[in-house]
């Protein structure tokens, strides 16, 4: 294949990636965006396969079969509840691949006389540094989400200074390589130090803050891929990596704003940590009486309401009740009830988790209201139905300065005339803090599995 033809096909791939991002910006067109991006990646792989020549065809073919087969099976078999873990795992693999390529590239060029060019050395160092952090951090995020390790923050004395010193040590090894020191062990040391930093960087982060972490690590992987593109002189990797890095960075900033977190706090702080004082303050604020209701009572509230807002959370994903919620909403609309869905940007355990979940149930996109649009509507809402959400509807974020989520923008469901909360028990949410909303006089609790509860509500509404 000639250079001009391969560059033209690579340009087509770049265009498909840009178009994929454009379509992914809307849940209504997200599936098409995924298809376009997958097609572009297929073109890039085939072009690279042809360019390498016959000696490496078998290796690429084996890699494609293993990776493609695993990806296809995962996409079909992984449940929506495990989607955040899969995203973290796949993201980490991308960062690890970038780090491995940098090690292989340095091993290839070091035997040549003379030090590598500064730009190539810098690309190798950045690829190994950022890729290793992304890989190790994503594996810890995966383990937390999969509950292989505790979701609560894991800290140690002098953590910030230790992390900073470790990062500077890895950076010093990289500077030595860029300066012309031709020792391969320096890159191995940098890779190991960066991986250890990635582990220690994510361990102190609580499970409730995982959406921000996943978004940030996704940006890291994109930047690592872009650096790999510079060292391999591959334009597709450069452009696609920068697209992922830029979009991931923007998403991180937006997610941080939605959780009232600064980027510096994400990078170097043990955010999400629940102190004893904050826990006591939250528990004191939540003291009160819990009112429970039967499915029959809730069905009457919903059937004769003018406006109902569903507020989905991770519990909805766990119960796999999105289709049942859609069925209940359709039933209410047939009775003339105005129905919408209030989406918090960090509800669930990955960015856009609730949007993906409800899109799977074919919920009409116009009914999905982002937090800025949903909050003004609660004052005129008759019934707000909270399905498995906790921290994103916690009023302590507005009023309790002792709460670890104080200052985080929330969905103001407590402004509705009546709040119905579907929960299995009174156990706190992923952040591990009490929610005074559950003790609010206008709140009633419908205990039980969300899917079973909604199925009962459907039957009771039909019977009215």
C-alpha positions as CSV (number, residue, x, y, z in Angstrom):
1,X,0.0,0.0,0.0
2,X,1.4,3.4,-1.0
3,X,2.0,6.1,1.6
4,X,-0.6,8.4,-0.1
5,X,-3.3,5.8,0.0
6,X,-2.6,4.8,3.6
7,X,-2.6,8.5,4.7
8,X,-5.9,9.0,2.8
9,X,-7.5,6.1,4.6
10,X,-6.1,7.3,7.9
11,X,-7.7,10.7,7.2
12,X,-11.0,8.9,6.7
13,X,-10.5,7.2,10.0
14,X,-9.9,10.6,11.7
15,X,-13.1,12.0,10.2
16,X,-15.1,9.0,11.5
17,X,-13.8,9.6,15.0
18,X,-14.8,13.3,14.9
19,X,-18.2,12.3,13.6
20,X,-18.5,9.6,16.3
21,X,-17.9,12.2,19.0
22,X,-20.5,14.5,17.4
23,X,-23.2,11.8,17.4
24,X,-22.2,10.6,20.9
25,X,-23.1,14.0,22.3
26,X,-26.8,13.1,22.1
27,X,-28.4,9.9,23.5
28,X,-30.7,10.0,20.6
29,X,-27.8,9.4,18.2
30,X,-25.3,7.7,20.5
31,X,-25.8,4.2,18.9
32,X,-24.9,5.6,15.4
33,X,-21.9,7.4,16.9
34,X,-20.6,4.1,18.3
35,X,-21.1,2.4,14.9
36,X,-19.3,5.1,13.1
37,X,-16.4,5.1,15.5
38,X,-16.1,1.3,15.3
39,X,-16.0,1.5,11.5
40,X,-13.2,4.0,11.7
41,X,-11.2,1.8,14.0
42,X,-11.7,-1.1,11.7
43,X,-10.3,0.9,8.8
44,X,-7.3,2.0,10.9
45,X,-6.6,-1.6,12.0
46,X,-6.8,-3.0,8.4
47,X,-4.5,-0.2,7.0
48,X,-2.0,-0.8,9.8
49,X,-2.2,-4.6,9.1
50,X,-1.4,-4.1,5.4
51,X,1.4,-1.5,6.1
52,X,3.3,-3.8,8.4
53,X,4.0,-6.4,5.8
54,X,3.6,-10.2,5.8
55,X,6.0,-10.9,8.7
56,X,3.6,-9.5,11.3
57,X,0.2,-10.4,9.8
58,X,-0.2,-13.4,12.0
59,X,0.5,-11.5,15.2
60,X,-2.0,-8.8,14.3
61,X,-4.6,-11.4,13.3
62,X,-4.2,-13.2,16.7
63,X,-4.4,-9.9,18.5
64,X,-7.6,-8.9,16.6
65,X,-9.2,-12.3,17.3
66,X,-8.5,-12.2,21.0
67,X,-9.3,-8.6,21.5
68,X,-12.3,-8.5,19.2
69,X,-13.7,-11.7,20.6
70,X,-13.3,-10.6,24.2
71,X,-14.9,-7.2,23.4
72,X,-17.8,-8.8,21.6
73,X,-18.6,-11.2,24.4
74,X,-18.2,-8.5,27.0
75,X,-20.6,-6.2,25.2
76,X,-23.2,-8.9,25.0
77,X,-22.8,-10.5,28.4
78,X,-21.9,-7.7,30.8
79,X,-24.9,-6.4,32.7
80,X,-25.7,-2.7,32.9
81,X,-24.8,-2.8,36.6
82,X,-21.3,-3.9,35.6
83,X,-20.9,-1.4,32.8
84,X,-18.8,1.0,34.9
85,X,-16.4,-1.8,35.8
86,X,-16.1,-2.7,32.1
87,X,-15.4,0.9,31.1
88,X,-12.7,1.2,33.8
89,X,-11.1,-2.1,32.7
90,X,-11.1,-1.3,29.0
91,X,-9.8,2.2,29.7
92,X,-7.0,0.8,31.8
93,X,-6.0,-1.6,29.0
94,X,-5.6,1.3,26.6
95,X,-3.2,3.0,29.0
96,X,-1.3,-0.2,29.7
97,X,-0.9,-0.7,25.9
98,X,0.6,2.8,25.5
99,X,3.1,2.1,28.3
100,X,4.1,-1.2,26.7
101,X,4.6,0.4,23.3
102,X,6.9,3.0,24.9
103,X,9.0,0.2,26.5
104,X,9.2,-1.7,23.2
105,X,10.1,1.5,21.2
106,X,12.9,2.5,23.6
107,X,14.3,-1.1,23.5
108,X,14.2,-0.9,19.7
109,X,16.0,2.5,19.3
110,X,18.6,2.3,22.1
111,X,21.0,0.0,20.4
112,X,21.4,2.6,17.6
113,X,24.4,4.9,18.0
114,X,23.7,8.3,19.5
115,X,20.9,9.3,21.9
116,X,17.4,9.3,20.6
117,X,15.9,12.6,19.5
118,X,14.5,14.8,22.2
119,X,11.0,14.8,20.7
120,X,10.9,11.0,20.5
121,X,12.4,10.5,24.0
122,X,9.8,13.0,25.4
123,X,7.0,11.1,23.7
124,X,8.2,7.8,25.0
125,X,8.5,9.2,28.6
126,X,5.0,10.8,28.5
127,X,3.4,7.7,27.0
128,X,5.0,5.4,29.7
129,X,4.2,7.9,32.5
130,X,0.6,8.7,31.7
131,X,-0.2,5.2,30.4
132,X,1.1,3.5,33.6
133,X,-0.9,5.9,35.8
134,X,-4.0,5.3,33.8
135,X,-3.6,1.5,33.7
136,X,-2.9,1.0,37.5
137,X,-5.5,3.6,38.5
138,X,-8.1,2.1,36.3
139,X,-7.5,-1.4,37.8
140,X,-8.0,0.0,41.3
141,X,-11.2,1.8,40.1
142,X,-12.3,-1.6,38.6
143,X,-11.6,-3.4,41.9
144,X,-13.5,-0.8,43.9
145,X,-16.5,-0.9,41.6
146,X,-16.5,-4.7,41.5
147,X,-16.2,-4.6,45.3
148,X,-13.0,-6.7,45.2
149,X,-11.6,-4.0,47.6
150,X,-13.4,-1.7,49.9
151,X,-15.2,1.2,48.2
152,X,-14.4,3.6,51.1
153,X,-11.3,5.8,50.9
154,X,-8.1,4.0,51.9
155,X,-5.6,6.5,53.2
156,X,-2.3,6.5,55.1
157,X,-0.3,9.1,57.0
158,X,1.5,11.6,54.8
159,X,-0.4,10.4,51.8
160,X,-0.2,13.6,49.8
161,X,3.5,14.1,50.4
162,X,4.2,10.5,49.6
163,X,2.2,10.6,46.4
164,X,3.9,13.9,45.4
165,X,7.4,12.5,46.1
166,X,6.7,9.3,44.1
167,X,5.4,11.3,41.1
168,X,8.4,13.6,41.2
169,X,10.8,10.6,41.4
170,X,9.2,9.0,38.3
171,X,9.3,12.4,36.6
172,X,13.0,12.7,37.4
173,X,13.7,9.4,35.7
174,X,11.9,10.6,32.6
175,X,13.9,13.8,32.6
176,X,17.1,11.8,32.7
177,X,16.0,9.8,29.7
178,X,15.0,12.9,27.7
179,X,18.4,14.5,28.7
180,X,20.2,11.7,26.9
181,X,21.0,9.0,29.5
182,X,20.7,5.8,27.6
183,X,19.7,3.3,30.2
184,X,16.6,1.2,29.6
185,X,16.2,0.6,33.3
186,X,15.2,4.3,33.8
187,X,12.1,3.7,31.7
188,X,11.3,0.5,33.7
189,X,11.7,2.4,36.9
190,X,9.5,5.3,35.6
191,X,6.8,2.8,34.5
192,X,6.8,1.0,37.9
193,X,6.8,4.3,39.8
194,X,4.0,5.7,37.8
195,X,2.0,2.5,38.2
196,X,2.5,2.6,41.9
197,X,1.4,6.3,41.9
198,X,-1.7,5.4,40.0
199,X,-2.6,2.8,42.6
200,X,-2.0,5.2,45.5
201,X,-3.8,8.0,43.6
202,X,-7.1,6.1,43.3
203,X,-7.1,4.2,46.6
204,X,-8.0,7.3,48.7
205,X,-11.0,8.1,46.5
206,X,-14.4,7.0,47.7
207,X,-16.7,4.9,45.6
208,X,-19.2,7.8,45.3
209,X,-16.7,9.8,43.4
210,X,-15.8,7.1,40.8
211,X,-17.6,8.9,37.9
212,X,-15.0,11.8,38.2
213,X,-12.2,9.3,38.5
214,X,-13.2,7.2,35.5
215,X,-13.6,10.4,33.4
216,X,-10.1,11.6,34.5
217,X,-8.4,8.3,33.8
218,X,-10.1,8.2,30.4
219,X,-8.5,11.5,29.6
220,X,-5.1,10.2,30.8
221,X,-5.5,7.2,28.4
222,X,-6.2,9.5,25.5
223,X,-3.1,11.6,26.3
224,X,-1.0,8.5,26.5
225,X,-2.3,7.3,23.1
226,X,-1.5,10.7,21.6
227,X,2.1,10.6,23.0
228,X,2.3,7.1,21.5
229,X,1.3,8.5,18.2
230,X,4.2,10.9,18.3
231,X,6.7,8.3,19.0
232,X,5.3,6.0,16.2
233,X,4.7,9.0,13.9
234,X,1.1,7.8,13.5
235,X,-1.4,10.6,12.8
236,X,-4.4,8.5,13.7
237,X,-3.1,7.8,17.2
238,X,-2.2,11.5,17.7
239,X,-5.6,12.8,16.6
240,X,-7.7,10.1,18.3
241,X,-5.7,10.3,21.5
242,X,-6.1,14.1,21.6
243,X,-9.9,13.8,21.0
244,X,-10.2,11.4,23.9
245,X,-7.9,13.5,26.1
246,X,-9.7,16.7,25.3
247,X,-13.2,15.3,25.7
248,X,-12.2,13.4,28.8
249,X,-10.7,16.5,30.4
250,X,-13.8,18.6,29.6
251,X,-16.0,15.8,31.0
252,X,-13.9,15.7,34.2
253,X,-14.3,19.4,34.7
254,X,-18.0,19.2,34.2
255,X,-18.3,16.2,36.5
256,X,-16.1,17.8,39.1
257,X,-18.4,20.9,39.0
258,X,-21.4,18.6,39.4
259,X,-19.9,17.2,42.5
260,X,-18.4,20.5,43.7
261,X,-14.9,19.1,43.4
262,X,-11.8,20.9,42.0
263,X,-9.4,19.2,39.6
264,X,-6.6,19.7,42.2
265,X,-8.7,17.9,44.8
266,X,-9.3,15.0,42.4
267,X,-5.6,14.7,41.6
268,X,-4.0,15.1,45.1
269,X,-6.8,15.0,47.7
270,X,-8.4,12.0,49.4
271,X,-11.8,13.3,48.5
272,X,-14.8,11.3,49.4
273,X,-13.4,10.6,52.9
274,X,-16.0,10.5,55.6
275,X,-14.7,11.9,58.9
276,X,-16.2,11.0,62.3
277,X,-17.3,14.6,62.8
278,X,-19.1,14.7,59.4
279,X,-20.7,11.4,60.0
280,X,-22.0,12.5,63.4
281,X,-23.4,15.7,61.8
282,X,-25.1,13.8,59.1
283,X,-26.6,11.3,61.5
284,X,-27.9,14.0,63.7
285,X,-29.5,15.8,60.8
286,X,-31.2,12.6,59.7
287,X,-32.8,11.9,63.1
288,X,-36.5,11.5,62.7
289,X,-39.3,9.2,61.8
290,X,-39.5,7.1,58.7
291,X,-42.9,6.7,57.1
292,X,-43.4,3.6,54.9
293,X,-46.2,3.1,52.4
294,X,-47.7,0.2,50.6
295,X,-47.7,-0.2,46.8
296,X,-51.4,0.4,46.8
297,X,-51.1,3.8,48.5
298,X,-48.3,4.9,46.1
299,X,-50.3,3.7,43.1
300,X,-53.1,6.0,44.1
301,X,-50.7,8.9,44.5
302,X,-49.3,8.3,41.0
303,X,-52.5,7.6,39.2
304,X,-54.2,10.8,40.3
305,X,-51.2,13.1,40.1
306,X,-50.8,15.8,37.4
307,X,-47.0,15.6,37.2
308,X,-44.7,12.8,38.2
309,X,-40.9,12.9,38.0
310,X,-38.8,9.7,38.2
311,X,-35.3,10.1,39.7
312,X,-33.1,7.1,38.7
313,X,-30.0,6.0,40.6
314,X,-27.7,3.1,40.8
315,X,-30.3,1.0,42.6
316,X,-32.3,1.1,39.4
317,X,-29.4,-0.4,37.5
318,X,-28.9,-3.1,40.2
319,X,-32.6,-4.1,40.0
320,X,-32.6,-4.0,36.2
321,X,-35.9,-2.2,36.5
322,X,-35.5,0.4,33.7
323,X,-38.0,-1.4,31.4
324,X,-40.5,-1.6,34.2
325,X,-40.2,2.1,35.0
326,X,-40.8,2.9,31.3
327,X,-43.9,0.6,31.4
328,X,-45.2,2.4,34.6
329,X,-44.5,5.8,33.0
330,X,-46.4,4.8,29.8
331,X,-49.4,3.7,32.0
332,X,-49.4,7.0,33.8
333,X,-49.3,9.0,30.6
334,X,-52.3,7.1,29.3
335,X,-54.1,8.5,32.4
336,X,-53.1,12.0,31.4
337,X,-50.2,12.3,33.9
338,X,-47.2,14.4,32.8
339,X,-44.1,12.2,33.2
340,X,-40.4,13.1,33.0
341,X,-37.0,11.8,34.3
342,X,-34.6,13.9,36.3
343,X,-31.0,13.0,35.6
344,X,-28.1,14.0,37.8
345,X,-24.7,14.0,36.0
346,X,-23.0,11.7,38.5
347,X,-25.9,9.4,39.3
348,X,-24.7,5.8,39.0
349,X,-21.1,4.9,38.8
350,X,-19.9,6.3,35.5
351,X,-20.6,9.4,33.5
352,X,-23.9,9.2,31.7
353,X,-24.8,5.9,33.5
354,X,-28.5,6.8,33.9
355,X,-28.8,8.1,30.3
356,X,-27.5,4.8,28.9
357,X,-29.7,2.8,31.2
358,X,-32.9,4.6,30.2
359,X,-32.0,4.7,26.6
360,X,-31.8,0.9,26.7
361,X,-35.5,1.0,27.8
362,X,-36.3,3.3,24.8
363,X,-37.4,6.2,27.1
364,X,-38.1,9.2,24.8
365,X,-35.1,11.5,24.9
366,X,-37.2,14.7,25.4
367,X,-38.4,13.2,28.8
368,X,-34.8,13.0,30.1
369,X,-34.2,16.3,32.0
370,X,-30.7,17.3,33.1
371,X,-30.3,18.7,36.6
372,X,-30.5,22.3,35.4
373,X,-33.8,21.8,33.6
374,X,-35.2,19.4,36.2
375,X,-34.8,21.4,39.4
376,X,-37.1,24.2,38.5
377,X,-39.8,21.6,37.8
378,X,-39.9,20.0,41.2
379,X,-41.9,22.9,42.8
380,X,-44.8,22.0,40.6
381,X,-44.3,18.2,40.8
382,X,-47.0,16.2,42.6
383,X,-44.9,13.1,43.1
384,X,-41.2,12.6,42.8
385,X,-40.3,8.9,42.6
386,X,-36.7,8.2,43.7
387,X,-35.6,4.8,42.4
388,X,-32.4,3.7,43.9
389,X,-30.8,7.2,44.1
390,X,-29.3,8.5,47.4
391,X,-26.5,10.9,47.5
392,X,-27.6,13.0,44.5
393,X,-30.9,13.8,46.3
394,X,-29.4,14.4,49.8
395,X,-30.5,17.8,51.1
396,X,-27.4,17.9,53.4
397,X,-25.5,19.0,50.3
398,X,-27.3,22.3,50.6
399,X,-27.7,22.8,54.3
400,X,-25.3,20.7,56.4
401,X,-21.7,22.1,56.4
402,X,-20.6,19.0,58.3
403,X,-21.6,16.7,55.4
404,X,-18.8,15.4,53.1
405,X,-21.0,16.3,50.1
406,X,-21.8,19.8,51.3
407,X,-21.8,22.1,48.3
408,X,-22.5,19.4,45.7
409,X,-25.4,20.4,43.4
410,X,-28.3,18.0,43.9
411,X,-31.7,17.2,42.5
412,X,-34.1,19.2,44.7
413,X,-36.7,16.4,45.0
414,X,-37.6,17.7,48.5
415,X,-39.4,20.6,46.8
416,X,-42.0,18.2,45.3
417,X,-45.4,17.9,47.0
418,X,-44.7,14.2,47.8
419,X,-41.6,12.1,47.6
420,X,-41.7,8.4,47.2
421,X,-38.3,6.6,47.7
422,X,-37.9,3.0,46.5
423,X,-35.1,1.3,48.5
424,X,-34.3,-2.2,49.8
425,X,-33.5,-0.9,53.3
426,X,-32.3,2.2,55.2
427,X,-28.7,1.5,54.5
428,X,-26.8,4.6,53.3
429,X,-25.7,5.1,49.7
430,X,-22.3,4.6,48.1
431,X,-20.9,7.7,49.9
432,X,-21.8,6.0,53.2
433,X,-23.7,8.9,54.7
434,X,-27.2,9.3,56.0
435,X,-29.9,11.1,54.0
436,X,-32.3,13.3,55.9
437,X,-34.7,13.2,52.9
438,X,-35.8,9.8,54.1
439,X,-37.0,11.4,57.3
440,X,-38.8,14.3,55.7
441,X,-42.5,14.5,56.6
442,X,-43.5,14.6,52.9
443,X,-41.4,11.5,52.1
444,X,-42.7,7.9,52.1
445,X,-40.6,4.8,51.7
446,X,-41.6,1.9,49.6
447,X,-39.2,-0.8,50.8
448,X,-38.2,-3.8,48.6
449,X,-36.5,-4.7,45.4
450,X,-37.1,-1.9,42.9
451,X,-38.2,-4.2,40.1
452,X,-40.7,-6.0,42.3
453,X,-42.0,-2.8,43.7
454,X,-42.5,-1.2,40.3
455,X,-44.2,-4.4,39.0
456,X,-46.6,-4.2,41.9
457,X,-47.2,-0.5,41.2
458,X,-48.1,-1.3,37.6
459,X,-50.6,-3.9,38.7
460,X,-52.2,-1.5,41.2
461,X,-52.4,1.4,38.8
462,X,-54.1,-0.8,36.2
463,X,-56.6,-1.9,38.9
464,X,-57.7,1.6,39.7
